[in-house]
Amino acid sequence: MGLTSTTPELEIAANDPPSSVTATARHSRRSYYPWLVFALTFALLLSDYMSRQVLSAVFPFLKTDWDLSDSQLASLTSIVALMVGLLTLPLSLLADRWGRVKSLVLMATLWSIATLLCAIASNYEQMLAARFLVGVGEAAYGSVGIAVVLGVFAPRVHSTLSGAFMAGGSFGSVVGVSLGGVIAVHLSWRWSFAAMAVLGLLLVALFRALVTERRLAEHAADQNVATVAATGTTIRVPVSSLFTNSAVWCAYLGGGLQMFTAAVLLAWTPSFFNRYYGMAPDKAGAIASVFVLLIGTGMIVCGIITDRVSRTNPAMKWSSAVAFCLISFLALGVGLRLDTGAPQLVLLGIGAFFAAGSSGPSAAMVASLTHPSVRSSALGTLTVANNVLGLALGPFVIGILADRLGLLEALQLSPLVYVLAIVALVAGKRLYPAGLQKLAAQSAAAAA
């Protein structure tokens, strides 16, 4: 009797025609595979930022062991962001031609091995060289990784996925700073780097085994990809169109400048709590990780808010970005001038939450002002601006100022950069209608 009994699911399958069963199985595979791609790509993004930001947790150890100045410590952070800023665009273009999956695997392998080299560095010069290689490996991962993810999802969820993917950098930073601090205290700072390297290599192996160019093509959800597959042709605009639209330039500048202070918080918050709150490096890293988490959470929440307020008026994305910059400017500007204690922590938390809140709106504005055929390159250009103007420039400038003024005094100056970001974003809002008209003209010319 047990041999002849069947479950309802098996009965349905038995009664369905073979083609229907095959279609159902194909649909099931299609429904989970994009999320698998997202999960693995996102996990590598976390590894990316864990390898990058673990350095902040071990600043006190390096400063003591090697007698480094604050500007030297800052250079170890900024060299990574500088390489990302310089190499993102050319490496993104190469990845589109050579193969995105192969490129991502090569990038992650390089930054993981370079992080292992950090663990065995014996002086500042060797550490700087290893961090240089970390930056080369991480350079185009953000732009190529999000291109892989968006390629297997329908356009209706692209904004949500973009916001979550960008926020992943902050979440990876949280884990890198907090875990790195704990490992450094209980084992050594060298094991902090080694742990991040091993994790990265394990994820590379898993990604390589499960994600291939062929399977990505099978699950491609982008309408332009489908059109190319059917007709063999597509409409393309020149790459130069990325730089001929004034409104896009404002989005690049505003997006990059609003990352300046967020980058400062990512790099210097552990040292701030270590020096001014008298916390041990592991506790300072744990507390700082809360603020880094606030930065990432704020990116997601601010993106959701922006989508809601701009539903009927896309130009409101610019206004939202300005509002987020203004809130962080005021909260951090006041908070960093208060005495240590609960009121200061509350204001610093508010400032951190909105510190990178304009990232989502900036990416959305770049996407809306560029043709789909060059959109990946456009987002790569925004990544360049984020790294050169924010992630590289912020920690380095504050490190130099800290050597001359003191860390607290240098941090008090960092929110002033929001003023420049606000100017760029306000100008972008005024130029936005003309920018949309220029995009329409470029598209028409390409189609002609």
C-alpha positions in Angstrom: 0.0 0.0 0.0 2.8 2.4 0.9 4.3 1.8 -2.6 1.2 3.0 -4.4 0.4 6.0 -2.2 1.4 9.4 -3.6 1.4 12.9 -2.3 -0.9 15.5 -3.9 2.2 17.2 -5.5 3.2 13.9 -7.1 -0.3 13.3 -8.3 -0.4 16.7 -10.0 2.9 16.1 -11.5 1.8 12.7 -12.8 -1.3 14.2 -14.4 0.5 17.1 -16.0 1.9 16.8 -19.5 5.7 16.4 -19.7 6.1 19.9 -21.2 4.2 21.4 -18.2 6.3 19.6 -15.7 9.5 20.8 -17.5 8.2 24.4 -17.6 7.4 24.2 -13.9 10.9 23.0 -13.1 12.4 25.6 -15.3 10.4 28.4 -13.6 11.5 27.1 -10.2 15.1 27.2 -11.2 14.6 30.7 -12.6 13.0 31.9 -9.4 15.8 30.9 -7.1 18.9 31.3 -9.2 18.8 35.2 -9.4 18.6 35.3 -5.6 21.6 32.8 -5.4 23.5 35.2 -7.7 22.6 38.1 -5.5 23.5 36.3 -2.3 27.0 35.2 -3.5 27.8 38.5 -5.2 26.6 40.3 -2.0 28.7 38.0 0.2 31.8 38.8 -1.9 30.9 42.5 -1.5 30.9 42.0 2.3 34.3 40.3 2.0 35.5 43.3 -0.1 34.7 45.8 2.6 35.8 43.6 5.4 39.2 43.3 3.9 39.2 47.1 3.3 38.0 48.3 6.6 39.6 45.8 9.0 42.6 48.2 8.9 40.6 50.8 10.9 40.2 48.3 13.8 44.0 47.7 14.0 45.1 51.4 13.7 46.1 51.6 17.4 48.2 48.4 17.1 50.0 49.6 14.0 50.6 53.0 15.5 52.2 51.5 18.5 54.2 48.7 16.8 55.6 50.7 13.9 55.4 54.2 15.5 53.2 55.5 12.6 51.8 59.1 12.3 48.1 59.6 11.7 48.8 60.7 8.1 50.7 57.4 7.5 47.7 55.4 8.9 45.4 57.4 6.7 47.5 56.7 3.7 47.0 52.9 4.3 43.2 53.5 4.0 43.2 56.1 1.2 45.5 54.1 -1.1 42.8 51.5 -1.5 40.1 54.1 -2.3 42.4 55.9 -4.6 43.1 52.7 -6.6 39.3 52.1 -6.7 38.7 55.6 -8.0 41.4 55.4 -10.7 40.8 51.9 -12.0 37.0 51.4 -11.7 36.0 52.8 -15.1 38.8 51.1 -17.2 38.4 47.8 -15.4 34.6 47.9 -15.8 35.0 48.4 -19.5 37.4 45.5 -19.7 35.1 43.3 -17.7 32.3 43.9 -20.1 34.5 42.6 -22.9 36.5 39.8 -21.2 33.6 38.4 -19.1 32.1 39.6 -15.9 32.2 36.3 -13.9 35.9 35.7 -14.8 36.6 39.4 -13.8 34.9 39.1 -10.5 36.7 35.9 -9.6 40.1 37.4 -10.5 39.3 40.6 -8.5 38.2 38.7 -5.4 41.2 36.4 -5.6 43.6 39.3 -5.9 42.2 41.3 -2.9 42.1 38.2 -0.7 45.8 37.3 -1.5 46.7 41.0 -1.0 45.0 40.9 2.4 47.0 37.9 3.3 50.1 39.9 2.4 49.0 42.6 4.9 49.1 39.9 7.6 52.8 39.2 7.0 53.9 42.7 6.3 56.9 43.7 8.5 56.9 47.5 8.0 54.9 50.4 6.8 56.3 50.2 3.2 55.3 46.5 2.8 51.8 47.2 4.3 51.3 50.1 1.8 52.3 47.9 -1.1 49.9 45.2 0.0 47.1 47.7 0.5 47.8 49.0 -3.0 47.1 45.5 -4.3 43.9 45.3 -2.2 42.8 48.5 -4.0 43.6 47.1 -7.4 41.6 43.9 -6.7 38.6 45.8 -5.3 38.6 48.5 -8.0 35.7 47.5 -10.2 34.0 45.0 -8.0 31.1 47.3 -7.1 30.2 48.4 -10.7 30.7 44.9 -12.2 29.0 43.1 -9.3 25.9 45.2 -9.5 25.8 44.8 -13.3 25.8 41.0 -12.8 23.0 41.2 -10.2 20.8 43.6 -12.2 21.2 41.5 -15.3 19.2 38.6 -13.8 16.5 40.6 -12.2 13.5 42.4 -13.7 13.8 46.2 -13.8 11.0 46.7 -11.3 13.3 45.7 -8.4 16.5 47.4 -9.7 16.3 50.4 -7.4 15.8 48.3 -4.3 18.6 46.0 -5.2 20.9 48.9 -6.0 20.3 50.5 -2.6 20.8 47.2 -0.8 24.0 46.4 -2.8 25.5 49.8 -2.1 24.7 49.6 1.6 26.5 46.2 1.7 29.7 48.2 1.9 28.7 49.6 5.3 27.6 46.2 6.6 30.9 44.7 5.4 32.7 47.5 7.2 30.8 46.8 10.4 31.9 43.1 10.4 35.4 44.0 9.4 35.9 46.6 12.1 34.2 44.7 14.9 35.5 41.3 14.1 38.9 42.6 13.3 39.2 44.4 16.6 38.2 41.3 18.6 40.7 39.1 16.7 43.4 41.7 17.1 43.0 41.8 20.9 42.7 38.1 21.5 45.2 36.8 18.9 47.1 39.6 17.0 46.4 42.2 14.4 48.0 39.9 11.8 45.3 37.3 12.4 42.7 40.0 11.7 44.0 40.3 8.2 44.5 36.6 7.8 40.9 35.8 8.8 39.5 38.2 6.2 41.8 36.7 3.5 40.7 33.1 4.2 37.0 34.1 4.1 37.5 35.8 0.8 39.2 32.8 -0.8 36.4 30.4 0.4 33.7 32.7 -1.1 35.6 32.9 -4.4 35.6 29.1 -4.7 31.9 29.0 -4.0 31.1 31.8 -6.4 33.2 30.2 -9.2 31.4 26.8 -8.7 27.9 28.2 -8.9 27.9 31.3 -11.1 28.9 31.1 -14.8 28.5 33.3 -17.8 26.3 30.7 -19.5 23.8 30.5 -16.5 23.7 34.3 -16.3 22.8 34.5 -19.9 20.0 31.9 -19.4 18.5 33.9 -16.6 19.0 37.3 -18.2 16.1 39.6 -17.3 17.3 42.8 -18.9 15.0 43.8 -21.8 18.0 45.1 -23.8 19.7 41.8 -23.5 16.6 40.0 -24.8 16.4 42.4 -27.7 20.0 41.8 -28.7 19.5 38.1 -28.5 16.5 38.3 -30.8 17.7 40.8 -33.3 21.4 40.8 -33.0 21.4 44.6 -32.8 20.9 47.3 -30.1 20.9 51.1 -29.9 24.1 52.4 -28.4 25.1 56.0 -27.6 28.8 57.1 -27.4 30.7 56.7 -24.1 31.3 60.4 -24.3 27.7 60.9 -23.4 28.6 60.1 -19.8 30.3 63.5 -19.6 28.4 65.8 -21.9 25.3 66.2 -19.7 25.7 69.0 -17.0 23.0 67.5 -14.7 24.9 64.1 -14.7 28.1 66.0 -13.7 26.2 67.5 -10.7 25.0 64.0 -9.7 28.6 62.7 -9.9 30.0 65.6 -7.8 27.1 65.7 -5.3 27.3 61.9 -4.9 31.1 61.9 -4.4 31.2 64.9 -2.0 28.5 63.6 0.2 30.6 60.4 0.7 33.5 62.5 2.2 32.2 62.7 5.7 30.8 59.2 5.6 34.2 57.9 4.7 35.8 59.9 7.6 33.4 58.2 10.0 34.2 54.7 8.6 37.9 55.3 9.0 38.3 57.3 12.1 35.5 56.4 14.4 37.4 53.6 16.1 40.3 55.9 16.8 37.9 58.6 18.1 36.4 56.3 20.7 39.9 54.9 21.6 41.4 58.4 22.2 38.5 60.5 23.6 36.3 57.9 25.3 39.3 55.9 26.7 38.0 52.6 25.2 40.2 49.6 24.4 40.7 48.9 20.7 38.3 45.9 20.7 35.5 47.9 22.5 36.2 51.0 20.4 35.8 48.8 17.2 32.6 47.3 18.5 31.1 50.7 19.3 32.3 52.2 16.0 30.7 49.3 14.2 27.3 50.4 15.5 27.8 53.8 13.8 29.0 52.1 10.6 25.8 50.0 10.7 23.8 53.2 11.1 25.4 54.5 7.9 24.4 51.4 5.9 20.9 51.3 7.4 20.5 54.9 6.5 21.4 54.3 2.9 18.6 51.8 2.6 16.0 53.8 4.5 16.8 57.0 2.7 16.5 55.2 -0.6 13.1 54.0 0.3 12.0 57.5 1.5 13.3 59.0 -1.8 11.4 56.5 -3.9 8.2 57.4 -2.0 8.5 61.1 -2.2 9.6 61.2 -5.8 6.9 58.8 -7.1 5.0 61.5 -8.9 7.8 64.0 -9.3 11.3 62.5 -10.1 13.0 65.8 -9.5 12.3 65.3 -5.8 15.2 62.9 -5.7 17.5 65.9 -5.8 15.6 67.6 -2.9 15.8 64.4 -0.9 19.5 64.2 -1.4 19.9 67.8 -0.3 17.8 67.2 2.8 19.8 64.2 3.9 23.1 66.2 3.5 21.7 69.1 5.5 20.5 66.8 8.4 23.9 65.1 8.7 25.8 68.4 8.4 23.8 69.9 11.3 23.9 66.8 13.5 27.6 66.1 13.1 28.5 69.8 13.2 26.9 70.2 16.6 27.7 66.8 17.9 31.4 66.9 17.4 31.6 70.2 19.4 29.9 68.8 22.5 31.7 67.2 25.4 31.9 63.4 25.4 28.7 61.8 26.7 25.2 60.7 25.7 24.1 63.9 23.9 27.1 63.7 21.7 26.6 60.1 20.9 22.9 60.7 19.9 23.8 63.5 17.5 26.7 61.5 16.1 24.3 58.6 15.5 21.8 60.8 13.7 24.6 62.3 11.6 25.9 58.8 10.7 22.4 57.6 9.8 22.1 60.3 7.1 25.8 60.6 6.3 25.5 58.6 3.1 21.8 58.8 2.7 22.2 60.6 -0.7 24.0 57.6 -2.2 20.7 56.0 -3.4 19.2 59.2 -4.9 22.5 60.0 -6.6 22.7 56.6 -8.3 19.0 56.9 -9.3 19.7 60.3 -10.8 22.7 59.1 -12.8 20.6 56.1 -14.1 17.7 58.4 -15.1 20.1 60.7 -17.0 22.0 58.1 -19.0 21.1 55.8 -21.8 20.8 52.1 -20.9 23.6 51.1 -23.2 26.1 53.0 -21.1 24.5 52.9 -17.7 27.0 50.4 -16.2 29.8 52.8 -17.2 27.8 55.7 -15.8 27.5 53.9 -12.4 31.2 53.1 -12.7 31.9 56.8 -13.1 29.8 57.6 -10.0 31.9 55.0 -8.2 35.0 56.8 -9.3 33.6 60.1 -7.9 32.6 58.4 -4.6 36.1 57.0 -4.1 38.2 59.9 -5.3 36.1 62.7 -3.7 34.9 60.7 -0.7 36.5 57.4 0.3 40.0 58.3 -0.6 40.1 62.0 0.0 38.1 62.1 3.3 40.3 59.9 5.6 43.5 61.2 4.1 42.7 64.9 4.5 41.5 64.3 8.1 44.6 62.3 8.8 46.8 65.2 7.7 44.8 67.7 9.6 44.9 65.5 12.7 48.7 65.6 12.7 48.5 69.4 12.8 45.4 70.1 14.8 44.5 67.0 16.6 42.0 64.3 15.6 38.9 65.9 17.2 39.6 69.3 15.7 40.1 67.7 12.3 36.8 65.7 12.6 35.0 68.9 13.5 35.9 70.3 10.1 34.8 67.3 8.0 31.0 68.1 7.9 31.8 71.4 6.0 32.2 69.4 2.8 28.5 68.8 2.8 28.1 72.5 1.8 29.8 71.7 -1.5 27.7 68.6 -2.0 24.5 70.6 -1.4 25.6 73.3 -3.9 26.2 70.6 -6.6 22.8 68.9 -5.9 20.9 72.2 -6.0 22.5 73.0 -9.3 21.7 69.5 -10.5 18.0 70.0 -9.7 17.9 73.2 -11.8 19.6 71.5 -14.7 17.6 68.3 -14.5 14.9 69.2 -17.1 17.5 70.2 -19.6 19.4 67.0 -18.8 16.4 64.8 -19.6 15.9 66.7 -22.9 19.6 66.1 -23.8 19.2 62.4 -23.0 16.2 62.2 -25.3 18.1 63.9 -28.1 21.0 61.6 -27.7 18.7 58.5 -27.8 17.0 59.8 -30.9 20.3 60.5 -32.7 21.5 57.0 -31.8 18.4 55.4 -33.1 18.4 57.4 -36.4 
